[in-house]
Amino acid sequence: MSGRPQEERDEISVRGRILEAAFASFMKNGYAATSTAEIAARARVSKREIYALIGNKQQMLVACISERARRLQVPGDLPVPRDREAFARVLASFGRQLVREISDPTVVAVYRLAIAEAVQAREVAQALHSIGRQTSQSALGNIMAQALESGLLKGSPAECAEQFSGLLWGNLMIGLLLGVARRPTPQEIAARADQATAAFLQLHPMPDATMGRSRRRPRP
């Protein structure tokens, strides 16, 4: 079997070439200064093909962001933490993946594009938010919910996820967006994830230990 028909494979190839050309043009000239004609010339296709396969310029930008934002998705088969050590390993592993993917220069460039178009094309930022950040936060929230069910954590999974993200990132993302911070090395990413995990667990001791202390009140 040859898989997809040749015509469908050609269409996918052309669509990919258009999106690569569009993203390169947006990065070079900015969204407003980029014309559909320039994208067509760079991709070696006609404007008619662009409109047929993708749509107008705004739809191309949304598609570019969507393609790259999918890198921020995390696997759904993370192990369920059964003890604090396993919980720490899952959190640290997730943190390393998150920082590694989001600090990639291409992903940072997508964020900059979305910010630049946030006023005139709000759906662009919405695409990045829903496909990228919400997906990551949902996965992190699931980790927190599993820890809660296993008796390893107390509180709201969503609030715990937000807190861990704050500990993990600090001011790094702002620095990357402004171009005043460099991308951390793999060793720095691992250290950042480990430190965030340790700080989070210190803020959230074992629920049993906390409840045990509250029950051991002095008798009147």
TALIN-V25380 format. One record per helix or strand. SS is the DSSP state (h for helix, s for strand). FROM is the first residue (numbers start at 1). TO is the last residue. If there is no record, write none. Layout:
ss=SS from=FROM to=TO
ss=SS from=FROM to=TO
//
This chain:
ss=h from=6 to=29
ss=h from=36 to=43
ss=h from=47 to=53
ss=h from=57 to=72
ss=h from=84 to=102
ss=h from=105 to=116
ss=h from=122 to=149
ss=h from=157 to=169
ss=h from=172 to=178
ss=h from=186 to=203
ss=h from=207 to=215
//
